[in-house]
């Protein structure tokens, strides 16, 4: 990777770290004013936003990132407009569905009915934010991406603290903070799309609905399968144990996800670079891709070890005694996030080759295994069993995605020494 690209990677990484640090800075406060049960309700609301997010927009925003390299600016603006139209229609359908079955969802999630409806709207607004972030990502506009992402996190946290401490709203204050921030930045993202002429509903008459849906709809099982791995466990914990356990489990998961944000930052820069290398398709380019991938795996392992050491020293000082049980299960989340980072380095092969259906099949199958594993482990090992099942599921997902990637886009994975030498020698020559 060039120094310029690494510099942008640093900006993406810094933005993700700051964005992750914002809720972490809140933890010493929130864990002392919210009970584990309150934290559980907040967690379930966020889960429902994620679940609805798999359906609102039908995952078509990913197509924008790929078509950016294939369409001219005018055509891309029309493509984005068609994706926004798909978002509006799908959000309305999901909203009507939740309005009908909301009472049943309340009994499952313990989230009040009105907040379930709000969660649908929030997921739709976040989709618009994701479209703009995707365009900044693929165009390597790291500064705008970072400022926007961090600002949304700051507004979210500031509103939460204001509502909790001035209006004594407890868990509702934390949820309102998320709602206000997502709504505000959803509107800002929409305005930015119009202003930069990346969104144009009056395009040349050509429609891209079919192309966007052909890309996005096959990804829905992939998204749902991925959600099953990180969401079903909390439903199972709530069913077998209690809402307090959900809060403790979510707090530990949040620490693990902080590590995952670093992997996500790497992925945001790595993916465009990967697509360019794969388009080149020379033996040297493929060796370089494999070498960078292996080095990233080593980095994720070292990062997990460092995170575990840090938490063994400072965890209780950060969160307080009410959440001490979360420390006992942290290791499994760091291990799981290691495999998650490794997984992110190989999914680009599926996207580049437009074989997203295969990826969906693997993820959905792994999601099913994750649910079964969570049921079995929670019943036998309690809260720690859920964390163990999480790590196991992430490993299974990574292993099978990597294994199948060798079939759809062969890479010199066995050329370990040659691939690493290619990367290191190229780095030394610059």
PyMOL commands that set and color helices and strands:
alter all, ss='L'
color gray80, all
select helices_A, chain A and resi 3-33+36-53+61-67+73-109+113-138+142-166+170-195+209-240+243-280+283-319+321-344+347-352+356-408+416-429
alter helices_A, ss='H'
color red, helices_A
deselect
rebuild
show_as cartoon
